[in-house]
């Protein structure tokens, strides 16, 4: 018979027992104390492995975030609010047109605001930041309704002018309660600028869709409050901020209810939100009455729709009458809630009959995707006829689909869990996990009263399951010999896969909503024109340039100055904005700054076609230029000093911690200011030198700025990264760097003799509070 305690001993223990003559009860005592100590040693190895893996993953995550994720992450400081929300990131824009079917965004109407350097003002005109910065933290604004107070008709210099006041009522998702309240803003300039006045209506339940109307000299609001279980009417006691409950119109949880007076009756178009599943966004009901105060009766055919979410059953804003016909905006909720608007022309509306047909809305959908404020969804439209005969409309839009923040959060944690499993699997292969799987040497003991004895119970389901998993792991581990080439490749593959999982987890957890948004300045957005100069040998660069930069949020148009060769056709570019080819007669670098009356923005970004950087960096530069439009704001600084002046690269400027020149091959400037200076009589001799040397047009522009102002004329914004695409197309203009620098040094000498020296004072890096120029 085996000696006591010999059963269950492993080969290592049997060797120790025989080598040192351990017998009898000492063997049991050995196992009782040695195995927990062995398990502790093994666990220490496992802990070290996990800590090391954590440190490696953390380093990879930090590097990936700094080099990649942060490059695309828009960071616009808002004191509170504008947080990721599962319902979206809705904002509101305004449109103008001669009819409700020819509406164009405000940026195409060329409305401007000098105070915010917005030439022109661009959509969206109201965002969560507008509300949050006024002291009412909000995650989004949506469901806008206009209320227009018609002013007095004035005649100034024989021109009629009517001073209308726009009030905008909308849903604001309040951060404190995470429910909708009704906010109100006011505009005194036809919708170009808005002042947030406050919260007009706040109840204990969610409110949205604030339909406001006049009836018998009173102003009423009919918001959606389906959580309360009915449709309520409120009356203004002190417009626009004070309202009192008037009555319950319909005792049903109705949503998105619109009112219209048509054919002698008042009609309610609405949806019953008590429906189940798909019918919530696919149901339409009609009610009618002789008065907007009720009583209300149901249409004979209710519900009009109840099955297809893509039919636009749920209302998408105010019903309107145009040329005698009634039109109803509806929401296409296929694929995601509020995906787009569909307008219907009502062909028959009686107490017994209803018929409508879809018509085209003609508000073009952007190709910029998430970079545009309404690139993914728009689900509400309120068009109204102005006394002038023109139309104005407000519309909400979103750059993300419904539930996007929740989806990205789940994906991020899923990749994190997969990463953990990969790390544990690598640990199994290298042997640091042997102490925790059921076949490990330190878990099996011979007696039930000894530590971890539940593994020895043959009837334990946990042991059977674990043993099965262990056999699979050991079988795989046995097939992977770490010292062989196959084994090493397996570990390398798993390590690379782990790095990919780290990057994916960081991207989804910390990468925001995936949009490179524009930066608001003094409550407004604006747009700029991109201008590049090229020729036929660089067509590949140009196509990549247009495809990338046309998706940037604030780009209005791309102008290509074509200096030589057969010009391309504008339609052959993959562009989200208009592309205009301006063919020049002479191949001159001066063409870059030629006055162009077709440019519709004050801001122009002169950017060489071989420079590729992120849209986020471009938007930062535009924001910085709007702060100081009298400056050249760009991405490539130089320090030109010495006696005589000598041209050097950015490394020299960094070493001296200062710059006094910005290269205009990647810089924002004011078209009216810059182009007028460049083509002035004062610059004639400088332009002639540029033509002679085919170089130095950017240096000339800096001299012209510096010698017409005693103030600072340049500002630097550091790009996260920039790629020179000419290296991939063998078409670089200046391949001999030293020769190029010598020519530019000669230009400095000539320009100094003509215009005087550049400012001695150099501007330090890192002077901006936001750190964009570090």
C-alpha positions in Angstrom: 0.0 0.0 0.0 1.3 3.6 -0.7 2.5 5.5 2.3 0.2 8.0 3.8 -0.1 11.1 1.7 1.6 9.6 -1.3 -1.7 9.5 -3.2 -2.2 12.7 -5.2 1.5 13.8 -5.0 3.0 15.1 -8.2 6.3 14.0 -9.7 8.2 16.9 -8.2 6.9 16.2 -4.7 7.7 12.4 -5.0 11.3 13.3 -6.0 11.6 15.6 -3.0 10.1 13.0 -0.7 12.6 10.3 -1.9 15.6 12.6 -2.1 15.3 13.9 1.4 13.7 10.9 3.0 10.4 12.5 3.9 7.9 9.8 5.0 4.7 9.3 6.9 2.9 12.3 8.4 5.6 14.6 7.3 4.5 14.2 3.7 1.0 15.4 4.6 2.4 18.3 6.5 4.7 19.1 3.5 1.8 19.2 1.2 -0.3 21.3 3.6 2.3 24.1 3.8 4.3 23.8 0.5 1.4 23.9 -1.9 -0.1 27.2 -0.6 3.4 28.7 -0.7 3.8 27.4 -4.2 0.4 28.8 -5.1 1.4 32.1 -3.6 4.6 32.1 -5.7 2.7 31.3 -8.8 0.1 34.0 -8.0 3.0 36.5 -7.6 4.2 35.6 -11.1 0.7 36.0 -12.4 0.3 39.4 -10.7 3.6 40.6 -12.2 2.5 39.4 -15.6 -0.8 41.3 -15.3 0.9 44.5 -14.0 3.4 44.4 -16.9 0.6 43.8 -19.4 -1.4 46.7 -17.9 1.6 49.0 -18.2 2.3 48.0 -21.8 -1.4 48.5 -22.7 -1.4 51.9 -20.9 1.6 53.1 -22.9 0.1 52.0 -26.2 -3.2 53.6 -25.2 -1.6 56.9 -24.3 0.6 57.0 -27.4 -2.4 56.2 -29.7 -4.5 58.8 -28.0 -1.9 61.5 -28.3 -0.9 60.8 -31.8 -4.2 59.9 -33.4 -7.4 60.3 -31.3 -6.6 63.8 -30.0 -5.8 64.9 -33.5 -9.4 64.5 -34.6 -11.1 65.4 -31.3 -12.9 68.7 -31.3 -12.4 70.4 -27.9 -14.7 73.4 -27.7 -14.8 74.6 -24.1 -18.3 74.7 -22.6 -18.8 75.4 -18.9 -21.4 72.7 -18.6 -23.7 70.7 -20.8 -23.2 69.4 -24.4 -22.4 66.0 -22.9 -22.8 62.8 -25.0 -26.4 61.8 -25.0 -28.1 58.7 -26.3 -30.8 60.8 -27.9 -28.2 62.7 -30.0 -26.5 66.1 -30.3 -29.2 68.1 -32.0 -28.8 71.7 -33.0 -30.9 74.2 -35.0 -30.3 76.0 -38.3 -32.2 78.6 -40.2 -33.1 78.8 -43.9 -34.4 81.4 -46.4 -36.1 81.2 -49.8 -38.7 82.6 -52.1 -40.8 79.5 -51.4 -40.8 76.7 -48.9 -39.4 74.5 -51.7 -36.4 76.7 -52.5 -35.0 77.1 -49.0 -31.2 77.7 -48.6 -29.1 77.8 -45.4 -28.2 81.1 -43.9 -24.6 81.0 -45.1 -25.8 81.2 -48.7 -27.7 84.4 -47.9 -24.4 86.1 -47.0 -25.6 87.5 -43.6 -22.6 88.6 -41.6 -21.7 89.7 -38.1 -18.7 91.9 -37.5 -18.5 91.3 -33.8 -18.0 87.5 -34.3 -15.9 87.8 -37.5 -18.6 85.8 -39.2 -18.5 86.6 -42.9 -20.9 84.9 -43.4 -22.9 83.6 -40.5 -23.3 79.8 -40.9 -25.6 77.1 -39.5 -26.2 76.0 -36.8 -27.4 79.3 -35.3 -28.4 77.7 -32.0 -26.7 74.8 -30.1 -26.4 73.3 -26.7 -23.5 75.6 -26.1 -25.8 78.6 -26.7 -28.0 77.5 -23.9 -25.3 76.1 -21.6 -23.2 79.3 -21.8 -26.2 81.3 -20.7 -26.4 79.3 -17.5 -28.8 76.6 -18.4 -26.7 73.4 -19.0 -28.2 71.5 -22.0 -27.2 68.4 -23.9 -29.0 69.4 -27.1 -31.7 71.6 -28.6 -34.4 70.3 -31.0 -38.0 70.7 -32.2 -37.8 74.4 -33.1 -40.9 76.5 -33.7 -40.7 80.2 -34.9 -43.1 82.8 -33.6 -42.8 86.1 -35.5 -43.9 89.4 -34.2 -44.4 91.7 -37.1 -42.9 95.2 -36.5 -43.7 98.6 -37.9 -43.2 99.1 -41.6 -40.6 101.9 -42.1 -39.6 103.7 -45.2 -36.0 104.8 -45.2 -34.6 106.4 -48.4 -37.6 105.2 -50.3 -36.8 101.6 -49.3 -39.4 99.6 -47.3 -38.1 97.9 -44.2 -40.1 95.9 -41.7 -38.5 95.3 -38.3 -39.7 91.8 -37.4 -38.7 90.1 -34.1 -38.2 86.3 -34.3 -38.8 84.2 -31.2 -37.6 80.6 -31.3 -39.2 78.0 -29.0 -37.5 74.6 -28.8 -36.8 71.6 -26.6 -33.7 71.7 -24.5 -32.4 68.5 -22.8 -31.6 69.8 -19.3 -28.5 68.2 -17.8 -29.8 68.5 -14.2 -33.0 66.5 -14.8 -32.1 64.8 -18.0 -35.6 65.7 -19.4 -36.8 68.1 -22.0 -37.8 71.7 -21.1 -39.0 74.4 -23.4 -36.4 77.1 -24.0 -36.9 80.4 -25.9 -34.4 82.6 -27.8 -34.9 85.9 -29.6 -33.4 87.4 -32.8 -33.6 91.1 -33.9 -31.8 90.6 -37.2 -33.9 88.1 -39.1 -32.3 85.1 -37.5 -28.6 85.8 -37.9 -27.9 86.2 -34.2 -29.9 84.8 -31.3 -30.1 85.7 -27.6 -31.2 82.9 -25.3 -33.9 84.4 -23.0 -34.4 81.4 -20.6 -36.7 78.5 -19.9 -40.3 79.3 -21.0 -41.9 76.1 -19.6 -40.7 73.5 -17.1 -42.8 70.7 -15.8 -42.2 67.6 -13.7 -42.3 65.5 -16.9 -40.6 65.6 -20.3 -41.6 68.4 -22.7 -40.8 68.9 -26.4 -42.4 70.0 -29.7 -43.6 73.5 -28.5 -46.2 74.5 -31.0 -46.9 78.2 -30.4 -49.8 80.0 -32.1 -52.1 83.1 -31.7 -55.9 82.9 -31.2 -58.2 85.8 -30.4 -55.4 88.0 -29.2 -53.9 85.4 -26.9 -50.8 83.4 -27.4 -50.9 79.6 -26.7 -48.4 76.8 -26.5 -49.2 73.2 -27.2 -46.1 71.2 -26.2 -45.7 67.4 -26.3 -46.0 66.0 -22.8 -46.9 62.4 -23.4 -45.3 61.2 -20.1 -48.3 62.9 -18.4 -50.7 61.0 -20.5 -52.5 63.8 -22.2 -52.2 66.8 -24.6 -52.1 70.1 -22.7 -52.6 73.7 -23.7 -50.8 76.7 -22.0 -51.5 80.4 -22.4 -48.9 83.1 -22.2 -49.4 85.5 -19.2 -46.2 87.4 -19.9 -44.8 86.5 -23.3 -42.4 84.8 -23.9 -41.2 83.5 -20.5 -44.4 83.1 -18.4 -47.2 80.6 -19.2 -50.1 79.2 -17.3 -51.9 75.9 -17.8 -55.1 76.4 -19.7 -56.7 73.0 -20.2 -56.4 69.4 -21.4 -57.2 69.2 -25.1 -57.1 65.4 -25.5 -56.7 62.8 -22.8 -54.3 60.6 -24.7 -50.5 60.5 -24.7 -50.1 62.3 -28.1 -46.7 63.3 -29.5 -45.6 65.8 -32.1 -48.9 67.5 -32.4 -49.3 70.2 -35.1 -52.4 72.5 -35.6 -53.6 74.0 -38.8 -56.7 76.0 -39.8 -57.9 74.7 -43.2 -61.2 74.4 -45.0 -63.2 76.0 -42.2 -62.0 73.6 -39.4 -59.0 73.4 -37.0 -57.1 70.1 -37.5 -54.7 68.3 -35.2 -52.2 66.0 -36.8 -50.6 63.8 -34.2 -49.5 60.4 -33.1 -50.5 58.1 -30.2 -47.4 57.2 -28.3 -49.2 54.4 -26.3 -48.8 52.2 -29.4 -46.4 49.3 -29.1 -43.1 48.5 -30.8 -42.8 49.8 -34.4 -46.1 51.7 -34.3 -44.7 54.3 -31.9 -43.0 56.1 -34.8 -45.3 54.8 -37.6 -48.7 56.0 -36.4 -50.7 59.1 -37.6 -54.0 60.4 -36.3 -56.2 63.3 -37.3 -58.6 65.2 -35.0 -60.9 68.2 -35.9 -62.7 71.0 -34.1 -64.4 74.3 -34.7 -61.9 76.0 -32.3 -58.3 75.3 -31.3 -59.6 75.2 -27.7 -61.7 72.2 -28.5 -63.7 70.0 -28.1 -61.8 67.7 -30.5 -63.3 64.7 -32.4 -61.4 61.9 -34.1 -61.2 61.5 -37.8 -63.2 58.6 -39.2 -60.1 56.8 -40.6 -58.0 57.0 -37.5 -55.3 55.8 -37.4 -54.3 57.0 -40.8 -51.0 55.1 -40.7 -49.7 52.6 -38.2 -47.2 50.1 -39.7 -44.4 51.6 -41.8 -41.8 53.9 -40.1 -40.4 55.1 -43.5 -43.8 56.6 -44.5 -43.3 59.8 -42.5 -46.3 59.1 -40.3 -45.0 61.0 -37.3 -45.1 64.7 -37.7 -41.9 66.6 -38.5 -42.9 70.2 -37.9 -45.5 72.8 -38.8 -48.1 72.1 -41.5 -48.1 75.0 -44.0 -50.1 76.3 -46.9 -48.5 77.2 -50.2 -50.3 78.4 -53.3 -53.6 77.2 -51.8 -52.4 73.6 -51.0 -51.7 72.1 -47.6 -48.4 70.4 -46.9 -47.4 68.2 -44.0 -43.7 67.5 -43.0 -43.2 63.9 -41.7 -40.4 62.0 -40.2 -38.8 59.1 -42.0 -37.7 56.9 -39.0 -36.4 54.0 -41.0 -32.9 52.8 -39.9 -32.8 55.4 -37.1 -35.2 57.8 -35.4 -35.6 61.1 -37.2 -33.4 60.1 -40.1 -34.8 62.6 -42.6 -37.8 64.7 -43.5 -40.4 63.8 -46.0 -43.0 66.4 -47.1 -46.5 65.4 -48.2 -49.0 67.3 -50.2 -52.5 66.9 -48.8 -54.9 66.2 -51.7 -58.0 65.5 -49.7 -58.9 66.4 -46.1 -62.5 66.0 -44.8 -64.1 64.5 -41.7 -64.3 61.2 -43.5 -61.5 61.2 -46.0 -57.7 61.8 -46.1 -55.2 61.5 -48.9 -51.6 62.8 -49.2 -48.8 62.3 -51.7 -45.0 62.8 -51.2 -43.3 65.7 -52.8 -39.6 66.8 -52.9 -38.5 69.1 -50.2 -35.4 70.4 -52.1 -33.2 71.0 -49.1 -30.0 69.3 -50.2 -28.5 66.7 -47.9 -24.8 67.3 -47.2 -22.0 65.0 -48.1 -19.9 65.9 -45.1 -21.4 63.2 -42.9 -20.7 63.6 -39.2 -18.6 66.7 -39.8 -21.8 68.6 -40.7 -24.3 69.7 -38.0 -27.1 67.9 -39.9 -25.1 65.3 -41.7 -26.8 62.3 -40.3 -30.3 63.3 -39.3 -32.8 66.1 -39.6 -36.4 65.5 -38.4 -38.2 68.8 -37.9 -39.0 71.8 -40.1 -41.0 75.0 -39.4 -41.5 77.1 -42.6 -43.3 80.4 -42.3 -44.3 83.2 -44.8 -42.8 86.6 -44.0 -44.7 89.9 -44.7 -42.2 90.5 -47.4 -43.5 87.5 -49.4 -40.3 85.5 -48.7 -40.1 82.4 -46.6 -38.0 81.6 -43.5 -37.7 78.2 -41.9 -35.9 76.6 -38.9 -34.8 73.0 -38.9 -33.0 70.8 -36.4 -30.2 68.5 -37.4 -27.9 65.9 -35.8 -24.4 64.6 -36.7 -24.9 61.2 -35.1 -27.7 58.5 -35.2 -30.0 57.7 -32.3 -28.2 55.8 -29.5 -24.8 56.5 -30.9 -23.1 57.4 -27.6 -24.5 54.2 -26.0 -23.3 52.1 -29.0 -19.8 53.5 -28.9 -19.6 53.0 -25.1 -20.6 49.4 -25.5 -18.2 48.8 -28.3 -15.4 50.4 -26.3 -16.0 48.1 -23.3 -16.4 45.1 -25.6 -12.9 45.7 -27.1 -11.6 46.2 -23.5 -13.1 42.8 -22.5 -11.6 41.1 -25.6 -8.2 42.6 -24.7 -8.4 41.2 -21.2 -9.2 37.7 -22.6 -6.3 38.0 -25.1 -3.9 38.9 -22.2 -5.1 36.0 -20.1 -4.7 33.7 -23.1 -1.1 34.8 -23.6 -0.6 34.2 -19.9 -1.8 30.6 -20.4 0.6 30.0 -23.2 3.6 31.3 -21.4 2.7 29.4 -18.2 1.9 32.1 -15.7 -1.7 30.9 -15.5 -0.9 27.3 -14.5 -1.8 27.9 -10.9 -5.4 28.9 -11.5 -6.7 26.2 -13.9 -8.0 23.0 -12.4 -5.1 20.8 -13.5 -2.5 23.1 -11.9 -0.1 21.6 -9.5 -1.2 23.7 -6.5 -4.9 23.1 -6.5 -5.3 19.3 -6.3 -4.8 17.9 -2.8 -5.6 14.5 -1.4 -7.9 15.4 1.5 -11.3 17.1 1.4 -10.5 19.1 4.5 -7.4 20.6 2.9 -7.4 23.9 1.1 -9.2 24.1 -2.3 -10.6 20.6 -1.7 -13.7 21.3 -3.8 -11.7 20.6 -6.9 -11.2 17.0 -5.7 -14.9 16.3 -5.5 -15.7 14.0 -8.5 -19.4 15.1 -8.3 -18.6 18.8 -8.5 -20.1 20.4 -11.7 -17.7 23.2 -11.4 -14.8 20.8 -11.4 -16.2 18.9 -14.5 -16.7 22.1 -16.5 -13.3 23.5 -15.5 -11.6 20.2 -16.2 -13.1 20.3 -19.7 -11.9 23.8 -20.3 -8.5 22.9 -18.9 -8.2 19.9 -21.3 -8.9 22.2 -24.3 -6.4 24.7 -23.1 -3.7 22.1 -22.4 -4.3 20.5 -25.8 -3.8 23.9 -27.5 -0.9 24.7 -25.3 0.7 21.4 -26.1 0.4 22.1 -29.8 2.1 25.5 -29.4 5.8 25.1 -28.6 7.0 28.6 -27.6 10.6 27.8 -28.6 9.6 27.0 -32.1 9.0 29.5 -35.0 5.3 28.6 -34.9 5.0 29.3 -31.2 6.8 32.7 -31.5 4.6 33.7 -34.4 1.5 32.8 -32.3 2.7 35.1 -29.4 3.6 37.9 -31.9 0.2 37.6 -33.6 -1.7 37.7 -30.3 0.4 40.7 -29.1 -0.4 42.6 -32.3 -4.0 41.7 -32.0 -3.9 43.0 -28.4 -2.4 46.3 -29.6 -5.3 46.6 -32.1 -7.8 46.0 -29.4 -6.2 48.7 -27.2 -6.5 51.2 -30.0 -10.1 50.3 -30.8 -11.1 50.5 -27.1 -9.4 54.0 -26.8 -11.0 55.1 -30.0 -14.6 54.2 -28.9 -14.2 55.2 -25.3 -12.4 58.5 -25.7 -12.7 59.4 -29.4 -15.9 61.4 -29.1 -18.6 61.0 -31.7 -16.2 60.7 -34.6 -16.9 64.2 -35.9 -14.4 67.0 -36.7 -16.7 69.9 -35.9 -16.2 73.6 -36.5 -15.3 75.9 -33.5 -17.9 78.4 -32.4 -16.7 82.0 -31.8 -18.9 84.4 -29.8 -21.9 82.1 -30.2 -21.6 81.8 -34.0 -20.2 79.6 -36.8 -18.9 80.8 -40.1 -17.3 79.5 -43.3 -14.2 80.0 -45.4 -13.0 79.3 -48.9 -10.0 77.1 -49.6 -7.6 78.1 -52.4 -4.8 76.1 -53.9 -2.5 76.6 -56.8 -1.4 73.7 -59.0 -0.9 72.4 -62.5 -1.4 69.2 -64.6 1.5 67.2 -63.2 0.0 67.3 -59.7 -3.5 66.1 -60.5 -3.3 63.1 -58.2 -2.4 65.4 -55.3 -5.3 67.7 -56.1 -7.9 64.9 -56.1 -6.8 63.6 -52.7 -6.8 67.2 -51.5 -10.3 67.9 -52.6 -11.7 64.7 -51.4 -10.3 65.2 -47.9 -10.7 69.0 -47.3 -14.2 69.3 -48.8 -15.5 67.2 -45.8 -14.2 69.8 -43.3 -17.1 71.4 -41.5 -16.5 75.1 -42.3 -15.3 74.8 -45.9 -17.7 76.7 -48.3 -15.9 76.2 -51.6 -12.6 75.0 -53.0 -11.0 77.3 -55.6 -8.2 75.7 -57.8 -5.9 78.2 -59.4 -4.8 76.3 -62.5 -1.4 77.6 -63.7 -0.3 75.3 -66.4 -1.6 72.5 -68.7 -5.0 71.2 -69.5 -7.4 71.9 -66.6 -9.6 69.0 -65.2 -13.3 68.9 -65.3 -14.9 70.0 -62.0 -17.3 67.0 -62.0 -14.4 64.5 -61.8 -13.6 65.4 -58.2 -15.1 63.6 -55.2 -16.1 66.7 -53.3 -18.7 67.6 -50.7 -18.6 71.3 -51.7 -18.5 73.2 -55.0 -15.1 73.1 -56.8 -14.2 75.9 -59.1 -11.2 75.7 -61.5 -9.8 79.2 -62.2 -7.6 78.9 -65.3 -4.8 81.5 -65.4 -3.1 82.7 -68.6 0.4 83.0 -67.1 2.2 80.6 -64.9 2.9 82.9 -62.0 3.0 82.5 -58.2 1.4 85.9 -58.0 -1.8 84.2 -59.2 -2.3 82.8 -55.7 -3.3 86.2 -54.3 -5.3 87.5 -57.3 -8.5 89.3 -56.4 -11.4 87.0 -57.1 -14.9 88.6 -56.9 -16.6 85.2 -57.0 -15.2 84.2 -53.6 -18.2 84.6 -51.2 -16.3 84.5 -47.8 -13.9 87.0 -46.2 -11.7 84.2 -44.9 -9.5 82.3 -47.3 -7.3 79.4 -46.5 -4.3 79.4 -48.8 -3.2 75.7 -48.6 -0.7 74.0 -51.0 -2.1 70.9 -52.7 0.7 68.7 -51.3 -0.1 69.3 -47.6 -2.5 66.9 -45.8 -3.6 67.6 -42.2 -6.7 67.0 -40.2 -9.9 68.9 -40.5 -9.7 69.6 -36.8 -6.4 71.4 -37.2 -7.9 73.4 -40.0 -10.9 74.4 -37.9 -8.5 75.5 -35.0 -6.7 77.7 -37.5 -10.0 79.2 -38.7 -11.2 79.9 -35.1 -7.8 81.6 -34.3 -8.2 83.8 -37.4 -11.7 84.8 -36.4 -10.3 86.1 -33.1 -7.8 88.3 -35.1 -8.9 88.6 -38.7 -6.2 91.3 -39.3 -3.5 88.7 -38.9 -2.0 85.9 -41.1 -2.8 82.8 -39.1 -1.0 79.6 -40.3 0.7 76.4 -39.6 4.3 76.9 -40.7 6.3 79.5 -38.6 9.7 80.9 -39.5 12.1 83.2 -37.6 13.9 85.5 -40.1 16.6 87.4 -38.3 20.3 88.3 -38.5 22.1 90.9 -40.4 21.6 90.5 -43.2 18.4 88.5 -42.9 18.8 84.8 -43.5 16.1 82.2 -44.3 16.0 79.2 -42.0 13.6 76.3 -41.3 11.2 75.8 -38.4 13.8 74.1 -36.3 15.7 77.4 -35.9 12.5 79.2 -34.8 11.9 76.4 -32.2 15.5 76.7 -31.0 15.1 80.5 -30.5 11.5 80.0 -29.2 10.0 82.7 -31.5 8.7 83.5 -35.0 7.9 86.6 -37.0 6.7 85.1 -40.3 4.0 82.6 -41.3 4.3 80.8 -44.6 1.2 81.5 -46.7 1.3 78.1 -48.3 -0.8 77.0 -45.3 -2.4 80.1 -43.8 -5.7 82.0 -43.3 -6.1 85.6 -44.3 -8.7 88.2 -45.1 -9.3 88.3 -48.8 -10.2 92.0 -48.8 -7.2 93.0 -46.8 -4.5 90.6 -48.1 -5.3 90.6 -51.8 -5.7 94.4 -52.0 -2.3 94.8 -50.4 -0.6 92.3 -52.6 -1.9 93.9 -55.8 -1.4 97.5 -54.7 1.0 99.8 -56.4 3.4 99.5 -53.5 3.9 95.8 -54.2 4.6 96.2 -57.9 8.4 95.8 -57.6 8.0 92.8 -55.2 5.6 91.0 -57.6 8.1 91.5 -60.4 10.8 89.8 -58.2 8.5 86.9 -57.5 7.9 86.4 -61.2 11.7 86.5 -61.9 12.7 84.0 -59.2 9.4 82.0 -59.3 9.6 82.0 -55.5 9.0 84.1 -52.3 5.4 85.2 -52.8 4.7 84.2 -49.2 7.6 86.3 -47.9 6.3 89.3 -49.9 2.9 89.0 -48.3 4.5 89.0 -44.8 6.5 92.1 -45.6 3.4 93.9 -46.9 1.4 93.0 -43.7 4.3 93.9 -41.4 5.0 97.3 -43.0 1.4 98.5 -43.0 0.7 97.8 -39.3 2.4 98.5 -36.0 0.4 95.7 -34.4 1.1 91.9 -34.4 0.5 90.6 -37.9 1.1 86.8 -37.7 -0.1 83.9 -35.5 0.9 80.3 -35.4 -1.3 77.2 -34.8 0.5 73.9 -34.5 -1.0 71.0 -36.5 -1.2 67.6 -34.9 0.5 66.2 -37.9 1.0 67.0 -41.6 1.9 64.8 -44.6 3.6 66.0 -47.7 1.8 64.1 -50.4 4.1 65.3 -53.2 6.6 62.7 -52.0 4.2 60.0 -53.3 3.7 61.6 -56.7 7.2 62.7 -57.7 6.0 66.2 -58.3 7.5 68.3 -55.6 8.3 71.9 -56.6 11.4 72.5 -54.5 13.4 69.3 -54.2 16.8 71.0 -53.7 16.3 72.4 -50.2 19.5 74.4 -49.9 19.1 76.1 -53.3 15.5 76.9 -52.4 16.7 78.5 -49.1 19.4 80.5 -50.9 16.8 82.0 -53.3 14.6 83.0 -50.4 17.6 84.6 -48.6 18.1 86.7 -51.7 14.4 87.6 -51.6 14.8 88.8 -48.0 17.7 91.1 -49.0 15.7 92.6 -51.9 12.5 93.0 -50.0 14.3 94.6 -47.0 15.7 97.2 -49.3 12.3 97.9 -50.8 10.0 97.7 -47.8 12.2 98.0 -44.8 13.1 95.2 -42.4 10.7 92.8 -40.7 9.7 93.4 -37.1 12.6 92.7 -34.7 10.2 91.3 -32.1 9.5 87.6 -32.3 6.3 86.1 -31.0 6.9 83.2 -28.5 5.5 79.7 -29.0 2.9 78.7 -26.3 1.4 82.2 -25.8 -2.1 81.0 -26.4 -4.2 80.0 -23.4 -5.6 76.9 -25.2 -2.1 75.5 -26.0 -2.8 75.4 -29.8 0.6 77.0 -30.5 2.9 75.0 -28.3 
